[in-house]
Amino acid sequence: MTRTLRLLAGTLVLALPLAAAAGCGAEKKRTVKQEFAAAQSFLENSKAASFTLRFEDAQGSLAKLMGEDVPPAVAQALVKGSITYVADPVGDATLKSVESQAANPTDVKAALDEVNLAFVIRDAKADLLELRLVAGDLYAKVNLDEIGALAQAGGVEDFDAMLDESAASMDPRLAQGLTDVRAGKWLKLPLAKYLDQLQELAGGFTGITPPSPQSDEYDFSGLGSKAIAAVKPYVKVTDANDDSSARVLDVRVQARPALKALLGVLKADKDLPFAPMLKTVDAAEIDKHVRDGEARGTITLQDSHLTQVSVDLESLRQLSTDPGTDSFAGVKVVLDVDDSADALTVPKELSSLDLGAILDELMESFTGSMSGSASSSSSFSYGG
């Protein structure tokens, strides 16, 4: 989790191939390099920041690609939906201080003490699901009304009746929880309390030993600096408007040479955790799949605060040596950034459902089953 914050705070401002934009561009009141230095400082010193990933579909291309199999209402809900991630360091901490205080990246409990988190999934009209981690407790809110409306648009005849039928066969406690969720209440699970047990349980099922702290000690920030330096010669940044406060930068990346330069940096680093995966990848593979051309995008800053990064999907499609016939004209992948987001708080309207008690029973049942299986195997072995 602290590794995630490090990546967000340290590299999000210079995301994707647009990263090298920090050192290029025309002069204004501030150079592009100065703008990005200020934007990164604002982000690192943020008390709470949100990052929202969404599409822009100016010509309806995405909706057309979904075809007749997807009802128009569902297609619009998906195309105009979004996913938001919020990081809110605890107390007086900032994103940068949380990063610098990171000790053992595998210590999830310690990470939960340092930062509160949230994930929100929206459709075109409303929030569908929100997960909120505050002080080690996980809260979840599900908008069954909106999900039901989407289900109905997708052909489900009676979503509410289906839920009621399922509730009839549930543990009465879960049925009460469903009633609370329908009323707009939040479910709560004291996650920190169960982390060790859940990890042990997962290990028992998979046979996988949790990684040692040393396995996550690779310095990705150093790699990022090398990658930025490598692709910078193939990036051109110009002002897309004539505004010194609401500044839009047009970014163009010569994709094929930039990818080759990036591959060279990655392959030169033998300590990279995924280095073995790169052994069979070489420049010839890039030539095979990527044609000459430019990837295009924009970066928007408001008074030197990063507010948006967008990538033109059609420009990426055209870079393929086999682009196909499906057009992404007018489609952009957009990342909205707010480095002054609201702090995350404990929800007020909570369900009476005690998920902790139910989880205790489930883990006790699983533990008992695993112990019984182990005993049976042992008896079979000795009896053979």
C-alpha positions in Angstrom: 0.0 0.0 0.0 2.8 2.4 0.8 4.4 1.3 -2.5 1.2 2.4 -4.2 1.4 5.8 -2.6 5.0 6.1 -3.6 4.1 5.5 -7.2 1.2 7.9 -7.1 3.0 10.7 -5.4 6.3 10.3 -7.2 5.3 9.4 -10.8 1.6 10.2 -11.4 2.5 13.8 -12.3 4.7 12.4 -15.0 2.4 9.5 -16.0 2.6 7.3 -19.1 4.9 8.3 -22.0 3.8 11.9 -21.2 6.4 11.7 -18.4 9.2 13.3 -20.4 7.1 16.4 -20.9 8.6 17.7 -17.7 11.7 18.8 -19.6 10.3 20.0 -22.9 8.2 22.8 -24.3 7.9 26.5 -24.9 8.5 29.4 -22.6 5.7 31.2 -20.7 5.5 32.8 -17.3 6.8 29.4 -16.2 8.6 26.8 -18.4 7.0 23.4 -18.7 9.8 22.1 -16.4 8.9 24.7 -13.7 5.2 24.0 -14.1 5.7 20.3 -13.4 8.1 20.9 -10.5 5.4 23.0 -8.9 2.6 20.5 -9.7 4.6 17.7 -8.2 5.3 19.7 -5.1 1.6 20.5 -4.7 0.7 16.8 -5.1 3.4 15.6 -2.7 2.3 18.1 -0.1 -1.4 17.3 -0.5 -3.4 16.4 2.6 -5.8 14.3 0.5 -5.8 13.7 -3.3 -8.2 12.0 -5.6 -7.6 10.4 -9.0 -10.5 9.7 -11.3 -10.2 7.5 -14.4 -12.9 7.9 -17.1 -13.5 8.1 -20.9 -14.5 10.9 -23.1 -16.4 9.8 -26.2 -17.0 12.9 -28.2 -18.2 11.1 -31.4 -20.0 8.1 -29.7 -17.3 5.7 -31.0 -17.2 3.6 -27.8 -20.9 3.2 -27.8 -20.9 2.1 -31.4 -18.2 -0.5 -30.7 -20.3 -2.1 -28.1 -22.8 -2.9 -30.8 -26.4 -4.0 -30.6 -25.7 -6.6 -27.9 -25.4 -3.9 -25.3 -28.6 -1.8 -24.6 -28.0 1.9 -25.2 -28.7 2.8 -21.5 -26.1 0.3 -20.3 -23.6 1.5 -22.9 -24.0 5.1 -21.8 -23.7 4.1 -18.2 -20.4 2.4 -18.9 -19.0 5.0 -21.2 -19.8 7.9 -18.9 -18.9 6.1 -15.8 -15.7 6.4 -13.8 -13.4 4.9 -11.1 -12.0 7.2 -8.4 -9.2 6.5 -6.0 -8.7 8.7 -2.9 -5.6 8.8 -0.7 -5.9 10.7 2.6 -2.8 10.5 4.9 -3.7 10.4 8.6 -3.4 13.4 10.8 -1.0 16.1 9.7 0.8 13.8 7.3 1.1 14.5 3.5 1.5 12.1 0.6 5.2 12.8 0.6 5.6 12.2 4.4 3.7 9.0 4.1 6.0 7.9 1.4 9.2 8.9 3.4 7.9 7.1 6.5 7.3 3.9 4.7 9.2 1.1 6.5 8.2 -2.4 5.6 6.0 -2.4 2.4 4.5 -5.8 3.4 3.2 -4.5 6.7 -0.3 -3.9 5.7 -1.4 -3.1 9.3 1.2 -0.3 9.5 0.0 1.1 6.2 -3.6 1.2 7.4 -2.4 3.4 10.3 -0.7 5.8 7.9 -3.4 6.5 5.3 -7.1 6.3 4.7 -8.3 5.2 1.3 -11.4 5.1 -0.9 -12.5 3.6 -4.2 -15.7 4.8 -5.9 -17.3 3.3 -9.0 -19.8 5.4 -10.8 -22.0 5.0 -13.8 -23.4 8.0 -15.8 -25.8 9.0 -13.1 -24.7 7.9 -9.6 -22.3 6.1 -7.4 -22.7 2.3 -7.7 -20.2 1.2 -5.1 -17.9 2.9 -2.6 -15.3 1.2 -0.5 -13.7 3.3 2.3 -10.8 2.3 4.5 -10.7 4.6 7.6 -8.5 3.8 10.7 -8.3 0.1 9.7 -12.0 -0.4 9.2 -13.5 -1.2 5.8 -16.8 0.4 4.9 -18.9 -0.4 1.9 -22.0 1.2 0.4 -23.9 -0.3 -2.5 -26.5 1.6 -4.6 -28.9 -1.2 -5.3 -31.5 1.2 -6.8 -29.0 2.2 -9.6 -27.7 -1.3 -10.0 -31.3 -2.5 -10.3 -32.0 0.1 -13.0 -29.0 -1.0 -15.0 -30.0 -4.6 -14.5 -33.5 -3.8 -15.8 -32.0 -2.0 -18.8 -29.9 -5.0 -19.5 -32.8 -7.3 -19.6 -33.3 -8.5 -16.0 -37.0 -8.6 -15.4 -37.3 -8.1 -11.7 -34.0 -7.4 -9.9 -35.7 -6.7 -6.5 -37.6 -10.0 -6.6 -34.3 -11.8 -7.4 -32.7 -10.2 -4.3 -35.7 -11.0 -2.1 -35.6 -14.7 -3.2 -31.9 -14.8 -2.4 -32.5 -13.2 1.0 -35.1 -15.8 1.9 -32.4 -18.5 1.9 -29.8 -16.4 3.7 -28.7 -16.3 7.3 -31.2 -13.9 8.9 -28.4 -11.6 9.8 -27.4 -11.2 6.1 -31.0 -10.7 5.2 -31.1 -7.8 7.6 -27.9 -6.5 6.1 -29.6 -6.5 2.7 -32.5 -4.5 4.1 -30.0 -1.9 5.5 -28.1 -1.7 2.2 -31.4 -1.0 0.4 -32.0 1.8 2.9 -28.7 3.4 1.9 -26.7 2.3 5.0 -23.0 1.3 5.1 -21.6 -2.1 5.9 -18.6 -2.2 8.2 -15.8 -4.7 8.7 -13.0 -4.1 11.2 -10.4 -5.2 8.6 -7.2 -4.6 10.5 -8.4 -7.1 13.2 -8.5 -9.9 10.6 -5.5 -9.3 8.4 -3.2 -11.9 9.9 -5.9 -14.5 10.0 -6.9 -13.8 6.4 -3.3 -14.0 5.2 -2.8 -17.3 7.0 -6.1 -18.6 5.5 -5.1 -17.6 2.0 -1.7 -19.2 2.5 -3.4 -22.4 3.6 -5.5 -22.6 0.4 -2.8 -21.6 -2.1 0.3 -22.9 -0.4 2.0 -19.6 -1.2 4.3 -18.1 1.4 3.9 -14.3 1.8 6.9 -12.5 0.3 9.7 -11.4 2.5 10.2 -7.6 3.0 13.4 -7.8 0.9 11.3 -8.8 -2.1 9.7 -5.4 -2.3 12.7 -3.2 -1.7 13.5 -2.4 -5.3 13.9 1.3 -5.9 11.3 2.1 -8.6 11.8 5.8 -8.2 15.4 5.4 -9.6 14.1 3.4 -12.5 11.5 6.1 -13.2 14.2 8.8 -13.5 16.1 6.7 -16.0 13.0 5.9 -18.0 12.1 9.6 -18.2 15.6 10.5 -19.4 15.5 7.8 -22.0 12.1 8.8 -23.6 12.6 12.6 -23.3 14.2 13.1 -26.7 11.2 11.6 -28.4 8.6 13.9 -26.7 7.4 17.2 -28.0 5.3 19.6 -25.8 3.6 22.7 -27.0 1.0 25.1 -25.5 -2.4 24.2 -26.8 -4.0 27.4 -25.5 -2.8 30.9 -24.6 -3.6 31.0 -20.9 -0.9 31.2 -18.2 -3.2 30.1 -15.4 -5.4 27.4 -17.0 -2.7 25.9 -19.0 -3.2 23.1 -21.5 -0.1 21.3 -22.9 -0.3 19.3 -26.1 2.0 16.2 -25.9 3.2 14.1 -28.8 5.4 11.1 -28.4 7.3 9.3 -31.1 6.1 5.9 -30.0 8.5 3.4 -31.7 11.8 5.0 -30.7 10.5 5.9 -27.2 9.4 2.3 -26.6 12.8 1.1 -27.8 14.6 3.5 -25.5 12.4 2.4 -22.6 13.0 -1.2 -23.3 16.8 -0.6 -23.3 16.5 0.9 -19.8 14.5 -2.0 -18.5 16.7 -4.7 -19.9 19.8 -3.0 -18.6 18.5 -3.3 -15.0 19.1 -7.0 -14.1 17.7 -6.4 -10.6 14.3 -5.5 -11.9 11.7 -7.8 -10.3 10.2 -8.7 -13.7 13.5 -8.8 -15.6 13.1 -12.5 -16.6 9.9 -11.6 -18.5 11.9 -9.2 -20.7 14.5 -11.8 -21.9 12.5 -12.6 -25.1 11.5 -9.0 -25.9 13.8 -7.0 -28.2 13.6 -4.1 -30.6 12.6 -6.3 -33.4 9.4 -7.2 -31.6 8.6 -3.5 -31.2 9.2 -3.0 -35.0 6.9 -5.9 -35.6 3.9 -4.5 -33.7 4.4 -0.7 -33.6 4.6 1.5 -36.7 6.1 5.0 -37.0 3.8 7.6 -35.6 2.9 9.7 -32.6 0.9 9.0 -29.5 -1.0 12.1 -28.6 -2.3 13.5 -25.3 -2.8 16.6 -23.2 -1.8 17.7 -19.8 -3.9 20.4 -18.0 -2.7 22.5 -15.1 -4.6 25.1 -13.1 -2.4 27.6 -11.4 0.4 25.0 -11.6 -1.7 22.3 -10.0 -2.0 19.2 -12.2 -5.8 18.7 -12.9 -5.9 16.3 -15.9 -4.0 14.0 -18.1 -5.6 12.6 -21.3 -4.5 10.2 -24.0 -6.1 10.0 -27.5 -7.0 6.3 -28.0 -7.3 6.7 -31.8 -3.7 7.8 -31.9 -2.7 4.7 -30.1 -4.7 2.4 -32.4 -3.1 4.0 -35.4 0.3 3.0 -34.1 -0.5 -0.7 -34.4 0.8 -2.5 -37.5 -2.6 -4.2 -37.5 -5.0 -1.5 -36.3 -8.2 -3.2 -37.5 -11.2 -1.3 -38.7 -12.8 -0.3 -35.4 -12.3 3.4 -34.9 -11.7 5.2 -31.6 -12.2 8.6 -33.1 -12.9 11.2 -30.4 -12.2 8.7 -27.6 -9.8 9.8 -24.8 -8.8 8.1 -21.6 -8.8 10.8 -19.0 -7.3 11.0 -15.5 -8.7 13.8 -13.4 -6.5 14.9 -10.5 -7.6 16.9 -7.4 -4.7 17.5 -4.9 -7.1 19.2 -2.4 -9.7 16.5 -2.1 -12.0 16.2 1.0 -10.7 14.1 3.9 -12.2 10.7 4.3 -14.4 10.3 7.4 -16.3 7.5 9.1 -19.7 7.1 7.5 -22.7 8.0 9.8 -25.5 5.7 8.6 -24.2 2.2 9.5 -25.9 -1.1 9.2 -26.5 -3.1 12.3 -25.1 -6.2 10.6 -22.0 -7.5 12.4 -19.8 -8.7 9.6 -17.0 -9.4 12.0 -19.0 -12.0 13.8 -20.0 -13.7 10.6 -16.3 -13.6 9.4 -15.2 -15.2 12.7 -17.6 -18.1 12.1 -16.5 -18.6 8.6 -12.8 -18.6 9.4 -13.4 -21.0 12.3 -15.3 -23.3 9.9 -12.6 -23.1 7.3 -9.9 -23.7 9.9 -11.7 -26.7 11.2 -12.2 -28.1 7.7 -8.5 -27.7 6.9 -7.5 -29.3 10.2 -9.9 -32.2 9.5 -8.5 -32.6 6.0 -4.9 -32.6 7.3 -5.8 -35.2 9.9 -7.5 -37.5 7.3 -4.5 -37.2 5.0 -2.2 -38.1 7.9 -4.3 -41.1 8.9 -4.4 -42.3 5.3 -0.7 -42.0 5.0 0.1 -44.0 8.1 -2.6 -46.5 7.4 -1.3 -47.2 3.8 
